[in-house]
Structure formats: structure tokens, C-alpha cells
């Protein structure tokens, strides 16, 4: 009986650990994608700004 309780407890702990790990992985993935999106946005804005700047420079 005592052994059964110990195995049950450890099993539950492992399940919680895996859930926490999965959650951490999801958060990490979301964070990485967010940073990537932010970087792409900055690059795009910079490129648009530079192209507009070149156009205005040519016009002047």
C-alpha cells in the first residue's frame, strides 16, 4: 500500500513537471516569435523610411 502511494505521488509530480515544462516552452516560443515580429517590424519601418528619404532627396 505504501509503495502504491509513493508511485502515485511521483507520477502526479512528473505530470505536473511536464505540464510546467510545456507551459514554459509555449511561453518561450511565443516570446521568441514576438521578438522576431518586433525585429521584422523595425526593419520594415526602417526600409520604408529610407526609401521615402531617398525619394524626397531625389525630388529636392
N, CA, C and O atoms as CSV, one atom per row, in Angstrom:
chain,resi,resn,atom,element,x,y,z
A,1,UNK,N,N,0.840,-1.205,0.000
A,1,UNK,CA,C,0.000,0.000,0.000
A,1,UNK,C,C,0.878,1.261,0.000
A,1,UNK,O,O,0.614,2.212,-0.736
A,2,UNK,N,N,1.900,1.252,0.816
A,2,UNK,CA,C,2.787,2.411,0.901
A,2,UNK,C,C,3.510,2.664,-0.408
A,2,UNK,O,O,3.684,3.811,-0.820
A,3,UNK,N,N,3.931,1.588,-1.060
A,3,UNK,CA,C,4.637,1.710,-2.339
A,3,UNK,C,C,3.710,2.322,-3.385
A,3,UNK,O,O,4.126,3.171,-4.173
A,4,UNK,N,N,2.459,1.886,-3.385
A,4,UNK,CA,C,1.474,2.395,-4.346
A,4,UNK,C,C,1.311,3.910,-4.203
A,4,UNK,O,O,1.263,4.637,-5.195
A,5,UNK,N,N,1.227,4.368,-2.963
A,5,UNK,CA,C,1.065,5.800,-2.690
A,5,UNK,C,C,2.275,6.568,-3.218
A,5,UNK,O,O,2.127,7.624,-3.834
A,6,UNK,N,N,3.469,6.036,-2.975
A,6,UNK,CA,C,4.698,6.703,-3.418
A,6,UNK,C,C,4.727,6.812,-4.943
A,6,UNK,O,O,5.033,7.872,-5.487
A,7,UNK,N,N,4.409,5.715,-5.627
A,7,UNK,CA,C,4.427,5.736,-7.094
A,7,UNK,C,C,3.377,6.708,-7.619
A,7,UNK,O,O,3.622,7.434,-8.582
A,8,UNK,N,N,2.212,6.719,-6.985
A,8,UNK,CA,C,1.138,7.622,-7.415
A,8,UNK,C,C,1.579,9.078,-7.270
A,8,UNK,O,O,1.372,9.902,-8.160
A,9,UNK,N,N,2.193,9.367,-6.123
A,9,UNK,CA,C,2.664,10.735,-5.874
A,9,UNK,C,C,3.705,11.152,-6.906
A,9,UNK,O,O,3.624,12.244,-7.468
A,10,UNK,N,N,4.679,10.286,-7.154
A,10,UNK,CA,C,5.746,10.613,-8.100
A,10,UNK,C,C,5.171,10.793,-9.497
A,10,UNK,O,O,5.599,11.671,-10.245
A,11,UNK,N,N,4.193,9.952,-9.845
A,11,UNK,CA,C,3.568,10.044,-11.165
A,11,UNK,C,C,2.877,11.395,-11.324
A,11,UNK,O,O,2.991,12.053,-12.358
A,12,UNK,N,N,2.162,11.789,-10.282
A,12,UNK,CA,C,1.465,13.075,-10.317
A,12,UNK,C,C,2.477,14.221,-10.425
A,12,UNK,O,O,2.257,15.194,-11.147
A,13,UNK,N,N,3.583,14.089,-9.696
A,13,UNK,CA,C,4.634,15.116,-9.721
A,13,UNK,C,C,5.231,15.233,-11.118
A,13,UNK,O,O,5.460,16.330,-11.627
A,14,UNK,N,N,5.477,14.071,-11.725
A,14,UNK,CA,C,6.044,14.058,-13.077
A,14,UNK,C,C,5.087,14.722,-14.049
A,14,UNK,O,O,5.506,15.486,-14.918
A,15,UNK,N,N,3.801,14.432,-13.903
A,15,UNK,CA,C,2.794,15.028,-14.790
A,15,UNK,C,C,2.788,16.543,-14.637
A,15,UNK,O,O,2.750,17.273,-15.627
A,16,UNK,N,N,2.827,17.009,-13.398
A,16,UNK,CA,C,2.859,18.458,-13.152
A,16,UNK,C,C,4.115,19.075,-13.747
A,16,UNK,O,O,4.086,20.165,-14.319
A,17,UNK,N,N,5.230,18.342,-13.597
A,17,UNK,CA,C,6.514,18.824,-14.115
A,17,UNK,C,C,6.451,18.967,-15.626
A,17,UNK,O,O,6.918,19.955,-16.192
A,18,UNK,N,N,5.861,17.953,-16.277
A,18,UNK,CA,C,5.751,18.003,-17.732
A,18,UNK,C,C,4.845,19.149,-18.171
A,18,UNK,O,O,5.133,19.833,-19.153
A,19,UNK,N,N,3.755,19.356,-17.442
A,19,UNK,CA,C,2.839,20.460,-17.768
A,19,UNK,C,C,3.550,21.801,-17.647
A,19,UNK,O,O,3.407,22.676,-18.502
A,20,UNK,N,N,4.318,21.947,-16.572
A,20,UNK,CA,C,5.061,23.190,-16.348
A,20,UNK,C,C,6.086,23.396,-17.451
A,20,UNK,O,O,6.274,24.508,-17.943
A,21,UNK,N,N,6.750,22.306,-17.832
A,21,UNK,CA,C,7.760,22.365,-18.882
A,21,UNK,C,C,7.133,22.780,-20.200
A,21,UNK,O,O,7.676,23.610,-20.929
A,22,UNK,N,N,5.970,22.187,-20.497
A,22,UNK,CA,C,5.267,22.503,-21.743
A,22,UNK,C,C,4.847,23.966,-21.749
A,22,UNK,O,O,4.976,24.652,-22.763
A,23,UNK,N,N,4.348,24.438,-20.621
A,23,UNK,CA,C,3.919,25.833,-20.498
A,23,UNK,C,C,5.102,26.771,-20.721
A,23,UNK,O,O,4.994,27.782,-21.413
A,24,UNK,N,N,6.246,26.404,-20.108
A,24,UNK,CA,C,7.461,27.210,-20.256
A,24,UNK,C,C,7.884,27.253,-21.718
A,24,UNK,O,O,8.289,28.297,-22.230
A,25,UNK,N,N,7.785,26.111,-22.380
A,25,UNK,CA,C,8.162,26.013,-23.792
A,25,UNK,C,C,7.260,26.902,-24.637
A,25,UNK,O,O,7.733,27.610,-25.527
A,26,UNK,N,N,5.962,26.864,-24.357
A,26,UNK,CA,C,4.991,27.679,-25.097
A,26,UNK,C,C,5.289,29.161,-24.899
A,26,UNK,O,O,5.281,29.938,-25.854
A,27,UNK,N,N,5.553,29.545,-23.652
A,27,UNK,CA,C,5.857,30.947,-23.345
A,27,UNK,C,C,7.128,31.381,-24.071
A,27,UNK,O,O,7.202,32.472,-24.636
A,28,UNK,N,N,8.143,30.482,-24.041
A,28,UNK,CA,C,9.408,30.790,-24.701
A,28,UNK,C,C,9.207,30.964,-26.199
A,28,UNK,O,O,9.734,31.898,-26.802
A,29,UNK,N,N,8.436,30.054,-26.793
A,29,UNK,CA,C,8.169,30.110,-28.234
A,29,UNK,C,C,7.426,31.393,-28.586
A,29,UNK,O,O,7.755,32.062,-29.565
A,30,UNK,N,N,6.415,31.734,-27.775
A,30,UNK,CA,C,5.638,32.949,-28.005
A,30,UNK,C,C,6.542,34.176,-27.894
A,30,UNK,O,O,6.440,35.109,-28.690
A,31,UNK,N,N,7.422,34.161,-26.900
A,31,UNK,CA,C,8.339,35.282,-26.679
A,31,UNK,C,C,9.282,35.446,-27.869
A,31,UNK,O,O,9.522,36.560,-28.337
A,32,UNK,N,N,9.817,34.315,-28.355
A,32,UNK,CA,C,10.745,34.356,-29.493
A,32,UNK,C,C,10.035,34.896,-30.730
A,32,UNK,O,O,10.580,35.726,-31.457
A,33,UNK,N,N,8.809,34.414,-30.961
A,33,UNK,CA,C,8.058,34.862,-32.138
A,33,UNK,C,C,7.723,36.347,-32.020
A,33,UNK,O,O,7.734,37.075,-33.013
A,34,UNK,N,N,7.427,36.787,-30.801
A,34,UNK,CA,C,7.117,38.199,-30.566
A,34,UNK,C,C,8.334,39.065,-30.866
A,34,UNK,O,O,8.225,40.092,-31.535
A,35,UNK,N,N,9.487,38.646,-30.369
A,35,UNK,CA,C,10.728,39.384,-30.615
A,35,UNK,C,C,11.028,39.420,-32.108
A,35,UNK,O,O,11.436,40.448,-32.647
A,36,UNK,N,N,10.817,38.266,-32.776
A,36,UNK,CA,C,11.058,38.170,-34.216
A,36,UNK,C,C,10.145,39.132,-34.971
A,36,UNK,O,O,10.591,39.839,-35.875
A,37,UNK,N,N,8.867,39.155,-34.597
A,37,UNK,CA,C,7.900,40.061,-35.224
A,37,UNK,C,C,8.321,41.513,-35.024
A,37,UNK,O,O,8.258,42.322,-35.949
A,38,UNK,N,N,8.747,41.828,-33.816
A,38,UNK,CA,C,9.184,43.178,-33.481
A,38,UNK,C,C,10.367,43.585,-34.355
A,38,UNK,O,O,10.411,44.698,-34.877
A,39,UNK,N,N,11.326,42.668,-34.508
A,39,UNK,CA,C,12.515,42.932,-35.326
A,39,UNK,C,C,12.120,43.157,-36.782
A,39,UNK,O,O,12.618,44.077,-37.431
A,40,UNK,N,N,11.234,42.323,-37.287
A,40,UNK,CA,C,10.770,42.455,-38.677
A,40,UNK,C,C,10.077,43.797,-38.870
A,40,UNK,O,O,10.276,44.471,-39.881
A,41,UNK,N,N,9.258,44.178,-37.885
A,41,UNK,CA,C,8.552,45.456,-37.945
A,41,UNK,C,C,9.543,46.618,-38.013
A,41,UNK,O,O,9.392,47.525,-38.831
A,42,UNK,N,N,10.546,46.582,-37.154
A,42,UNK,CA,C,11.554,47.652,-37.126
A,42,UNK,C,C,12.293,47.724,-38.454
A,42,UNK,O,O,12.514,48.809,-38.992
A,43,UNK,N,N,12.676,46.552,-38.983
A,43,UNK,CA,C,13.397,46.512,-40.265
A,43,UNK,C,C,12.524,47.087,-41.379
A,43,UNK,O,O,12.989,47.869,-42.208
A,44,UNK,N,N,11.254,46.688,-41.386
A,44,UNK,CA,C,10.326,47.164,-42.421
A,44,UNK,C,C,10.151,48.675,-42.335
A,44,UNK,O,O,10.200,49.370,-43.350
A,45,UNK,N,N,9.949,49.178,-41.126
A,45,UNK,CA,C,9.765,50.625,-40.931
A,45,UNK,C,C,11.021,51.374,-41.378
A,45,UNK,O,O,10.936,52.414,-42.030
A,46,UNK,N,N,12.181,50.833,-41.021
A,46,UNK,CA,C,13.451,51.462,-41.407
A,46,UNK,C,C,13.589,51.507,-42.917
A,46,UNK,O,O,13.993,52.520,-43.488
A,47,UNK,N,N,13.245,50.390,-43.561
A,47,UNK,CA,C,13.356,50.331,-45.024
A,47,UNK,C,C,12.402,51.322,-45.687
A,47,UNK,O,O,12.772,52.003,-46.644
A,48,UNK,N,N,11.180,51.399,-45.177
A,48,UNK,CA,C,10.197,52.343,-45.736
A,48,UNK,C,C,10.700,53.773,-45.548
A,48,UNK,O,O,10.634,54.595,-46.461
A,49,UNK,N,N,11.203,54.051,-44.342
A,49,UNK,CA,C,11.709,55.391,-44.037
A,49,UNK,C,C,12.865,55.765,-44.963
A,49,UNK,O,O,12.924,56.879,-45.484
A,50,UNK,N,N,13.781,54.817,-45.158
A,50,UNK,CA,C,14.939,55.074,-46.021
A,50,UNK,C,C,14.511,55.291,-47.466
A,50,UNK,O,O,15.031,56.174,-48.147
A,51,UNK,N,N,13.563,54.484,-47.931
A,51,UNK,CA,C,13.104,54.631,-49.318
A,51,UNK,C,C,12.396,55.975,-49.497
A,51,UNK,O,O,12.582,56.646,-50.513
A,52,UNK,N,N,11.588,56.366,-48.517
A,52,UNK,CA,C,10.911,57.664,-48.578
A,52,UNK,C,C,11.937,58.790,-48.549
A,52,UNK,O,O,11.819,59.780,-49.271
A,53,UNK,N,N,12.942,58.618,-47.704
A,53,UNK,CA,C,14.004,59.614,-47.582
A,53,UNK,C,C,14.736,59.781,-48.918
A,53,UNK,O,O,15.039,60.899,-49.334
A,54,UNK,N,N,15.009,58.674,-49.570
A,54,UNK,CA,C,15.680,58.710,-50.873
A,54,UNK,C,C,14.802,59.411,-51.906
A,54,UNK,O,O,15.287,60.202,-52.715
A,55,UNK,N,N,13.499,59.110,-51.868
A,55,UNK,CA,C,12.569,59.727,-52.818
A,55,UNK,C,C,12.528,61.239,-52.624
A,55,UNK,O,O,12.578,62.000,-53.590
A,56,UNK,N,N,12.436,61.667,-51.366
A,56,UNK,CA,C,12.382,63.106,-51.090
A,56,UNK,C,C,13.704,63.766,-51.471
A,56,UNK,O,O,13.724,64.892,-51.968
A,57,UNK,N,N,14.805,63.060,-51.234
A,57,UNK,CA,C,16.124,63.602,-51.580
A,57,UNK,C,C,16.232,63.790,-53.093
A,57,UNK,O,O,16.804,64.772,-53.568
A,58,UNK,N,N,15.682,62.845,-53.835
A,58,UNK,CA,C,15.724,62.943,-55.300
A,58,UNK,C,C,14.837,64.110,-55.763
A,58,UNK,O,O,15.206,64.864,-56.664
A,59,UNK,N,N,13.680,64.242,-55.141
A,59,UNK,CA,C,12.750,65.301,-55.518
A,59,UNK,C,C,13.337,66.678,-55.241
A,59,UNK,O,O,13.139,67.606,-56.025
A,60,UNK,N,N,14.047,66.814,-54.149
A,60,UNK,CA,C,14.658,68.097,-53.795
A,60,UNK,C,C,15.886,68.278,-54.675
A,60,UNK,O,O,16.579,69.290,-54.567
